[in-house]
């Protein structure tokens, strides 16, 4: 069963645990219960509001279930994440395999991820009626470790074709940029859960290497799935500018439950993320040769008609 990505976005809320449920109460003189969610249904909890309070028992219950607790700051950017200390019965063994991974293998794995991302970006362009050829051409040129930084070259071509020549990816901007921030926050939380569940350490990355980034592996593995968010944001912007609100948040969360093509057939995006993390652990342990990535060149979830 797929878990639910739960966001608390209203101000002045208190979160607690009661008989297997997360309870949400309003604060102030008229303290009332405004919602409850079964703890076992929560895949990730996103705190995206001011004046929130929560009990230690809730944080413990989430950690016991492997559900990350995500803290958001301005413009829906992630600034912190709480994840469990234990995520898999072979966790220590898999940590050791991550540490022992040699540079040539890391570079090969990163090249596979970059190629998958570029091909999925091309699939997005094809789905929304633009020419995918410029990005597809770059995917064919990716070498081990991506020394030519074709990922960045692809981004420059991709965003112009997807959002128009005047668009600039800016994490501090509003509109489409804020929608992308929120979508990536949800995807990052889901990927963090998958990484921990696979017994891998989120800080031991393949390519991302910033010293102040505790989620380097998470940021590596979410790359091929970013185009799912991009296509959804493009669909929402098709009829005109829109902003982050309850409806657009719901749409961005739901896109992670859509089916995506993989070598094993069509499977929800969230499951595909889990399969990728598990396959990485298996590669590091020498149990398989390749990553379980979205099928290259197969279109992403179909762009719906904005008039539907």
C-alpha positions as CSV (number, residue, x, y, z in Angstrom):
1,X,0.0,0.0,0.0
2,X,1.3,3.5,-0.9
3,X,1.7,5.9,2.0
4,X,0.2,9.3,2.1
5,X,2.3,12.5,1.9
6,X,0.7,14.7,4.5
7,X,1.3,18.5,4.7
8,X,0.3,20.8,7.6
9,X,0.1,24.2,6.0
10,X,-2.3,26.1,8.2
11,X,-0.8,28.3,11.0
12,X,-1.3,27.7,14.7
13,X,-1.7,23.9,14.7
14,X,-0.6,21.4,17.3
15,X,0.3,17.8,16.3
16,X,0.1,14.9,18.6
17,X,-0.5,11.1,18.8
18,X,-3.5,9.3,20.0
19,X,-4.2,5.5,19.6
20,X,-2.4,5.1,16.3
21,X,-3.5,8.4,14.8
22,X,-1.8,11.7,14.3
23,X,-4.2,14.3,15.7
24,X,-4.2,17.9,14.5
25,X,-5.7,20.6,16.8
26,X,-6.1,24.3,16.4
27,X,-4.4,26.3,19.1
28,X,-5.8,29.2,21.1
29,X,-8.9,29.6,23.2
30,X,-11.1,27.5,21.0
31,X,-8.8,24.5,20.7
32,X,-10.5,21.9,18.5
33,X,-9.5,18.8,16.6
34,X,-9.4,19.7,12.9
35,X,-8.1,16.4,11.5
36,X,-6.6,13.0,12.2
37,X,-4.5,10.6,10.0
38,X,-3.6,7.0,10.8
39,X,0.2,6.9,11.6
40,X,0.7,3.8,9.5
41,X,-0.7,5.6,6.4
42,X,1.9,8.5,6.5
43,X,4.8,8.2,4.1
44,X,6.1,11.7,4.9
45,X,5.0,14.7,7.0
46,X,5.7,18.2,5.7
47,X,5.6,21.1,8.1
48,X,4.9,24.1,6.0
49,X,3.3,26.7,8.3
50,X,4.1,29.1,11.1
51,X,3.3,28.5,14.7
52,X,3.3,24.7,14.6
53,X,4.0,22.7,17.7
54,X,4.3,18.9,18.0
55,X,4.9,16.3,20.6
56,X,8.1,14.2,21.0
57,X,5.8,11.1,20.9
58,X,4.7,12.1,17.3
59,X,8.3,12.4,16.1
60,X,9.2,9.1,17.7
61,X,6.1,7.4,16.1
62,X,7.1,8.8,12.6
63,X,10.7,7.7,13.0
64,X,9.6,4.2,14.0
65,X,7.6,4.0,10.8
66,X,10.4,5.4,8.6
67,X,8.4,8.5,7.7
68,X,10.6,11.6,7.4
69,X,9.5,14.8,9.1
70,X,10.2,17.7,6.7
71,X,10.7,21.3,7.8
72,X,10.0,24.1,5.2
73,X,11.0,27.7,5.3
74,X,10.2,30.6,2.9
75,X,8.9,29.8,-0.5
76,X,8.4,26.1,0.3
77,X,12.1,25.2,0.4
78,X,13.3,22.4,2.6
79,X,15.6,23.5,5.4
80,X,15.6,20.4,7.6
81,X,14.5,16.8,7.7
82,X,14.2,14.2,10.6
83,X,14.7,10.6,9.6
84,X,15.0,7.4,11.6
85,X,18.3,6.0,12.8
86,X,17.4,2.5,11.6
87,X,15.8,1.8,8.2
88,X,16.8,-1.7,7.2
89,X,18.0,-5.0,8.8
90,X,21.2,-4.8,6.7
91,X,21.7,-1.1,7.2
92,X,25.3,-1.3,8.7
93,X,26.3,-3.6,5.8
94,X,24.9,-1.3,3.2
95,X,26.5,1.8,4.8
96,X,29.9,0.0,4.6
97,X,29.2,-0.8,0.9
98,X,28.5,2.9,0.3
99,X,31.7,4.0,1.9
100,X,33.7,1.3,0.0
101,X,32.2,2.3,-3.4
102,X,35.1,3.3,-5.7
103,X,35.0,6.4,-7.9
104,X,34.7,4.5,-11.2
105,X,31.4,2.9,-10.1
106,X,30.1,6.1,-8.6
107,X,30.8,7.9,-11.9
108,X,29.1,5.1,-13.9
109,X,26.0,5.3,-11.7
110,X,25.8,9.1,-11.9
111,X,26.1,8.9,-15.7
112,X,23.1,6.5,-15.8
113,X,21.1,8.9,-13.6
114,X,22.0,11.9,-15.8
115,X,21.0,10.0,-19.0
116,X,17.7,9.0,-17.5
117,X,17.0,12.5,-16.4
118,X,17.7,14.0,-19.8
119,X,15.6,11.4,-21.6
120,X,12.7,12.0,-19.2
121,X,13.1,15.8,-19.8
122,X,12.9,15.0,-23.5
123,X,9.8,12.9,-22.9
124,X,8.2,15.9,-21.1
125,X,9.0,18.2,-24.0
126,X,7.4,15.7,-26.4
127,X,4.3,15.4,-24.1
128,X,3.7,19.1,-24.2
129,X,4.3,19.5,-27.9
130,X,7.8,20.9,-28.1
131,X,10.8,19.4,-29.9
132,X,12.7,16.9,-27.7
133,X,15.7,16.5,-30.1
134,X,18.1,19.0,-28.4
135,X,17.9,17.2,-25.1
136,X,17.8,13.8,-26.6
137,X,21.0,14.5,-28.4
138,X,22.7,15.4,-25.1
139,X,21.6,12.2,-23.5
140,X,23.5,10.2,-26.1
141,X,26.7,12.0,-25.3
142,X,26.7,11.4,-21.5
143,X,30.0,9.8,-20.3
144,X,31.0,8.3,-17.0
145,X,30.8,11.0,-14.3
146,X,29.3,13.5,-16.8
147,X,32.6,15.4,-17.1
148,X,31.1,17.7,-19.7
149,X,28.3,18.7,-17.3
150,X,25.6,17.8,-19.9
151,X,23.1,17.8,-17.1
152,X,23.5,21.6,-16.8
153,X,23.6,22.0,-20.6
154,X,20.4,20.1,-20.8
155,X,18.8,22.2,-18.1
156,X,19.5,25.4,-20.1
157,X,17.9,24.0,-23.2
158,X,15.1,22.3,-21.4
159,X,13.7,25.2,-19.3
160,X,13.7,27.5,-22.3
161,X,11.7,25.0,-24.4
162,X,9.4,24.1,-21.5
163,X,8.6,27.4,-19.9
164,X,9.7,29.9,-22.6
165,X,12.9,31.8,-23.3
166,X,12.4,34.4,-20.5
167,X,12.0,31.8,-17.8
168,X,14.8,31.5,-15.2
169,X,14.9,28.8,-12.5
170,X,15.0,30.8,-9.2
171,X,14.3,29.2,-5.9
172,X,13.3,32.6,-4.4
173,X,10.9,33.6,-7.1
174,X,7.1,33.1,-7.0
175,X,4.7,31.6,-9.6
176,X,6.1,28.6,-11.5
177,X,9.3,28.6,-9.5
178,X,7.4,28.4,-6.2
179,X,5.3,25.5,-7.6
180,X,8.5,23.7,-8.6
181,X,10.0,24.3,-5.2
182,X,6.9,22.7,-3.5
183,X,6.8,19.8,-5.9
184,X,10.5,19.1,-5.4
185,X,10.0,19.3,-1.7
186,X,7.4,16.5,-1.8
187,X,9.6,14.4,-4.2
188,X,12.6,14.9,-1.9
189,X,10.7,13.7,1.1
190,X,9.5,10.6,-0.7
191,X,13.1,9.9,-2.0
192,X,14.5,10.3,1.5
193,X,12.0,7.7,2.8
194,X,13.0,5.4,0.0
195,X,16.7,5.8,0.7
196,X,16.3,5.1,4.4
197,X,14.1,2.1,3.8
198,X,16.7,0.7,1.5
199,X,19.3,0.8,4.3
200,X,21.4,3.6,2.7
201,X,22.8,6.7,4.3
202,X,21.3,9.9,2.8
203,X,24.6,11.8,3.2
204,X,26.8,9.4,1.2
205,X,26.1,10.6,-2.3
206,X,27.2,9.6,-5.8
207,X,27.7,13.1,-7.2
208,X,26.3,15.8,-5.0
209,X,29.1,16.8,-2.7
210,X,28.2,20.1,-0.9
211,X,29.6,19.9,2.7
212,X,26.4,21.5,4.1
213,X,24.0,19.0,2.4
214,X,23.0,16.1,4.6
215,X,20.9,14.6,1.8
216,X,23.4,14.3,-1.0
217,X,22.2,10.8,-2.0
218,X,18.6,11.8,-1.9
219,X,19.3,14.7,-4.3
220,X,21.2,12.3,-6.6
221,X,18.4,9.8,-6.8
222,X,15.5,12.2,-7.2
223,X,17.0,13.7,-10.4
224,X,15.3,11.3,-12.9
225,X,11.9,12.0,-11.4
226,X,12.0,15.8,-11.4
227,X,10.5,15.9,-14.9
228,X,7.3,14.5,-13.4
229,X,7.0,17.6,-11.3
230,X,8.0,19.8,-14.2
231,X,5.3,18.5,-16.5
232,X,2.6,18.9,-13.8
233,X,3.7,22.6,-13.2
234,X,3.6,23.2,-16.9
235,X,0.1,21.8,-17.1
236,X,-1.0,24.1,-14.3
237,X,0.6,27.2,-15.9
238,X,-0.9,26.4,-19.4
239,X,-4.0,28.6,-18.9
240,X,-2.1,31.4,-17.2
241,X,0.0,32.1,-14.1
242,X,-1.0,30.3,-10.9
243,X,0.5,30.1,-7.4
244,X,1.0,27.7,-4.5
245,X,-2.4,27.1,-2.8
246,X,-4.3,24.2,-1.5
247,X,-5.4,23.0,-5.0
248,X,-2.0,23.2,-6.7
249,X,-0.4,21.5,-3.7
250,X,-2.9,18.7,-3.9
251,X,-2.2,18.3,-7.7
252,X,1.6,18.2,-7.1
253,X,1.3,15.5,-4.5
254,X,-1.1,13.4,-6.6
255,X,1.3,13.4,-9.5
256,X,3.6,11.2,-7.5
257,X,0.9,8.5,-7.5
258,X,0.6,8.4,-11.3
259,X,2.0,5.4,-13.2
260,X,5.5,5.7,-14.7
261,X,7.0,3.3,-17.2
262,X,9.8,1.1,-15.8
263,X,11.5,-2.2,-17.0
264,X,9.0,-4.1,-14.8
265,X,6.0,-2.3,-16.4
266,X,4.0,0.7,-15.3
267,X,4.2,1.5,-11.6
268,X,3.4,4.6,-9.5
269,X,6.2,7.2,-9.3
270,X,6.6,6.6,-5.5
271,X,7.2,2.9,-6.1
272,X,9.6,3.7,-8.9
273,X,11.6,5.8,-6.5
274,X,11.7,3.0,-3.9
275,X,12.8,0.6,-6.6
276,X,15.7,2.9,-7.6
277,X,16.9,3.2,-4.1
278,X,16.7,-0.6,-3.6
279,X,18.5,-1.3,-6.8
280,X,21.4,1.1,-5.8
281,X,21.9,-0.9,-2.6
282,X,22.0,-4.1,-4.7
283,X,24.5,-2.7,-7.1
284,X,26.8,-1.5,-4.2
285,X,26.6,-5.0,-2.8
286,X,27.4,-6.6,-6.1
287,X,24.0,-8.3,-6.4
288,X,23.1,-6.6,-9.7
289,X,24.8,-4.6,-12.4
290,X,22.4,-1.7,-13.2
291,X,20.1,0.7,-11.6
292,X,16.3,0.3,-11.8
293,X,15.6,3.6,-13.6
294,X,12.5,4.9,-15.4
295,X,12.6,3.4,-18.9
296,X,14.6,5.8,-21.2
297,X,12.5,7.4,-23.9
298,X,9.2,6.2,-22.6
299,X,6.8,9.2,-22.1
300,X,6.0,10.2,-18.6
301,X,2.5,10.4,-17.2
302,X,0.5,11.8,-20.1
303,X,-0.1,15.6,-20.2
304,X,-3.8,16.1,-19.7
305,X,-5.8,18.5,-21.8
306,X,-6.2,21.8,-19.8
307,X,-9.8,22.0,-21.0
308,X,-10.7,18.7,-19.5
